[in-house]
Amino acid sequence: MLGLVCTVIPRNTPIPVKKEATFITIRDNQKEVSIQVYEGERMMLTENHFLGEFDLSGIAPAPRGAIIDVCFDIDNDGILNVSATDRTRGTKNSIVITNEQGRLNEEEIERMIADAEKYKAEDAELKRKADARNKLEKHACKVRNAIRDAKFSNLVPLEKKTMVERAVAQALNWLDDNQLPDVADSEAEMQALKWICDPIITGMYNSHSLHRLHLDDE
């Protein structure tokens, strides 16, 4: 999305260290994602140092929002292993990055740290916008997956299903047209989505629980 990075392992984190991050596909039936690895302090890709990339192919066909788990693992020698896994199918790929593969020297690191401090407020605002946007996108995908879940969807009238599908489509289309909106605008879209969908989804889950309780009592 607009060339922004997601910080997984902050600077000065003691090693060895292992951290994970969760990402989602951005298109329906997306078969492949590209995992790019950078080091640096800024929010924009172009302001950071590229280390390597790899593709995760064979992703299970699914609506936009399929979950990809990415793991960053740095050992005692500073060797970085990055792996990505399609949570649905279990397909996996990885890359290993050593200290000899074009890593920044001390002078370059100091320069990037100085730039990060200089543009700290600007980058913080970019992060706030990206976080609000990602929160809306993930919630919209989660709601759509819930209303299409065969275990629950038969408990929801067609009219309400249609309302949810339309609200989700409107939110996702808005995100496609507004790649990095203001935080207030993303939050307003989130509230509109929740106002329509949350009562229906909550009622669906409650009906499922009551139905199961009734069956257990028989």
C-alpha positions in Angstrom: 0.0 0.0 0.0 1.6 3.2 -1.2 5.1 1.9 -0.4 4.8 2.0 3.4 6.7 -0.4 5.6 5.6 -2.3 8.7 8.2 -2.4 11.5 8.6 -5.9 12.8 11.9 -5.8 14.7 12.8 -2.4 16.1 16.4 -1.1 16.2 18.4 -2.2 19.3 16.3 -5.3 19.9 18.5 -7.9 21.7 19.4 -10.9 19.6 18.6 -13.7 19.2 15.0 -12.7 18.5 12.0 -14.0 16.7 8.9 -12.0 15.9 5.8 -12.5 13.7 3.5 -10.3 11.8 0.2 -10.9 10.1 -0.7 -9.6 6.6 -3.7 -10.0 4.3 -4.1 -10.4 0.6 -5.4 -7.3 -1.2 -7.3 -9.0 -4.1 -9.8 -11.8 -4.4 -8.3 -15.1 -5.3 -4.8 -13.7 -5.1 -2.3 -16.5 -5.9 1.0 -14.9 -4.9 2.4 -12.2 -2.6 5.8 -10.6 -2.7 7.6 -10.3 0.7 10.2 -7.4 0.7 12.7 -7.0 3.5 14.2 -3.6 4.4 16.3 -2.2 7.2 15.9 1.4 8.3 13.9 3.9 10.4 11.4 5.6 8.0 7.8 4.8 7.0 8.4 5.0 3.3 10.0 2.1 1.5 12.1 4.5 -0.6 13.7 5.9 2.5 14.9 2.5 3.8 17.6 0.1 2.7 16.5 -2.9 0.6 17.8 -6.3 1.8 16.0 -8.9 -0.3 12.6 -10.3 -1.4 10.9 -13.5 -2.2 7.5 -14.7 -3.4 5.0 -16.9 -1.7 3.1 -18.7 -4.4 0.3 -21.2 -4.4 -2.0 -19.3 -2.0 -5.4 -21.0 -1.6 -8.1 -19.2 -3.6 -10.0 -17.0 -1.2 -11.7 -13.6 -1.0 -9.5 -10.6 -0.3 -8.2 -10.7 3.3 -6.6 -14.2 3.3 -4.1 -14.3 6.1 -0.4 -14.6 5.5 1.9 -15.1 8.6 5.4 -13.7 8.3 8.1 -14.6 10.7 11.4 -12.7 11.2 14.1 -14.7 13.0 17.6 -13.3 13.8 20.1 -15.6 15.4 23.2 -14.9 17.5 25.3 -14.2 14.5 22.9 -11.6 13.1 21.7 -13.9 10.3 18.1 -13.0 9.4 15.6 -15.7 8.3 12.3 -14.4 7.0 9.5 -16.9 6.2 6.0 -16.5 5.0 3.1 -19.0 5.3 -0.4 -19.1 3.8 -2.5 -19.8 6.9 -5.2 -21.7 5.0 -3.1 -24.0 2.8 0.2 -24.0 4.8 2.3 -23.1 1.7 5.6 -21.6 2.8 8.7 -19.9 1.4 11.6 -18.1 3.0 14.8 -16.1 2.5 18.1 -15.9 4.5 19.9 -12.6 4.8 23.5 -12.5 6.2 25.6 -9.6 7.4 27.6 -9.7 4.1 24.6 -9.1 1.9 24.8 -5.3 1.4 24.0 -4.4 5.0 24.4 -0.7 6.0 27.7 0.4 7.6 27.8 2.5 10.8 28.0 5.8 9.0 24.9 5.0 6.9 23.0 3.8 10.0 23.8 7.0 11.8 22.6 9.0 8.8 19.3 7.1 8.7 18.8 7.5 12.4 19.3 11.3 12.0 16.8 11.5 9.2 14.3 9.5 11.2 14.6 12.0 14.0 14.2 14.9 11.6 11.1 13.5 10.1 9.7 11.8 13.2 6.4 13.8 13.3 5.8 13.2 9.5 6.4 9.5 9.8 4.2 9.2 13.0 1.3 10.7 11.0 1.9 8.3 8.2 1.8 5.4 10.6 -1.5 6.6 12.2 -3.1 6.8 8.7 -1.8 3.4 7.7 -2.9 1.8 11.0 -6.4 3.3 10.7 -6.7 2.1 7.1 -5.4 -1.4 7.9 -7.8 -1.7 10.8 -10.8 -0.9 8.6 -9.7 -3.3 5.8 -9.1 -6.2 8.2 -12.5 -5.6 9.9 -14.3 -5.5 6.6 -12.7 -8.7 5.5 -13.4 -10.4 8.8 -17.1 -9.4 8.6 -17.4 -10.7 5.1 -15.8 -14.0 6.0 -18.2 -14.3 9.0 -21.4 -13.7 7.0 -20.2 -16.2 4.4 -19.3 -18.9 6.9 -21.5 -22.0 6.2 -21.7 -22.8 9.9 -23.6 -19.6 10.7 -24.9 -17.9 7.5 -28.1 -20.0 7.4 -29.1 -18.3 10.6 -29.2 -14.9 8.9 -32.1 -13.8 6.6 -31.1 -13.0 3.0 -32.1 -9.4 3.4 -29.6 -8.9 6.3 -26.9 -10.9 4.4 -27.3 -8.5 1.5 -27.0 -5.5 3.8 -23.7 -6.8 5.2 -22.3 -7.7 1.8 -23.2 -4.2 0.4 -21.6 -2.5 3.5 -18.4 -4.5 3.2 -18.2 -3.9 -0.6 -18.7 -0.1 0.0 -15.9 0.0 2.6 -13.4 -2.0 0.5 -14.3 0.1 -2.6 -13.7 3.2 -0.6 -10.3 1.9 0.5 -9.4 1.2 -3.1 -10.2 4.8 -4.0 -8.5 6.2 -1.0 -5.2 4.5 -0.5 -4.0 6.6 2.5 -6.9 8.5 3.9 -6.9 10.8 6.9 -7.4 9.0 10.2 -10.8 10.7 10.8 -12.1 9.5 7.4 -11.0 5.9 8.0 -12.6 6.0 11.5 -15.9 7.4 10.0 -16.0 4.6 7.5 -15.3 2.0 10.3 -18.2 3.4 12.3 -20.5 3.2 9.3 -19.5 -0.4 8.7 -19.9 -1.4 12.3 -23.3 0.4 12.6 -24.7 -1.8 9.8 -22.8 -5.1 10.3 -22.0 -5.6 14.0 -25.6 -6.1 15.2 -26.2 -8.6 12.4 -23.0 -10.5 13.1 -23.5 -10.5 16.8 -27.1 -11.7 16.4 -25.9 -14.5 14.1 -23.4 -15.7 16.7 -25.9 -15.5 19.5 -28.5 -17.5 17.5 -25.9 -20.1 16.8 -25.0 -20.4 20.5 -28.7 -20.7 21.5 -29.3 -23.2 18.7 -26.4 -25.3 20.0 -27.6 -25.0 23.6 -31.1 -26.2 22.5 -29.6 -29.2 20.7 -27.4 -30.1 23.7 -30.4 -30.0 26.0 -32.4 -32.4 23.9 
